[in-house]
Amino acid sequence: MNRRRPDGIDPVARSRARRRALQAVYAWQMSGSDARQVVAQFAHEQAREVADLAYFEDLVHGVDKHRDDLDRALKPFLDREIDQVDAIELAALRIAAYELRHRLDVPYRVVINEAIETVKRFGAEHGHTYVNGVLDHAAAEWRATEVGAARGR
């Protein structure tokens, strides 16, 4: 069965890439090791899962490259200091912030939904509600035109 959309994107492979990126960003955050090492470590497993390896690498390298900017951009939407955010939730927020700010080809609703689903799978019991709230507010500001159009404004 062909899951690819007309634009050639395989949504299932993208979802798998995001899940693996969450695990890789989490490992990178916890270990403090170089993001390139983490990508290399996860890339072999990624290929076996038939995920979108290029997208996985873009997410992890994008979060690494833009981390300070992403953290500054997220700060107004957080109810605590960034170092107080749960590590899984922080990884998901950074990945989603990267997608919202740098991957304009991905609809904001997809970004938010994927972040929620990965946190449901790997995070604390109610972590997904926190991530949803933060990203909903961030998307409304960062992608105001797209969000407004979707909400009929």
GIKA-V242771 format. One line per field, one symbol per residue. phi: phi as a letter, one per 20 degrees, with the letter a starting at -180 (. if undefined). burial: 1 if it has 24 or more other ideal C-beta (glycine too) atoms within 12 Angstrom, else 0. Layout:
phi = ???
burial = ???
//
This chain:
phi = .eefegeneefffffffffffgfffgffffemfffffffffefffgffeleefffgfffffffffdgfffffffgfeeebfgfefgffffffffffffffecdffdggffgffffffffgfdefgdfffffgffffffffefcgffffffemd
burial = 000000000010111111111111111110000010011001100100001110111111111101100110110011000100111111111111111111100101011111111111011000110111011111100110001000000
//
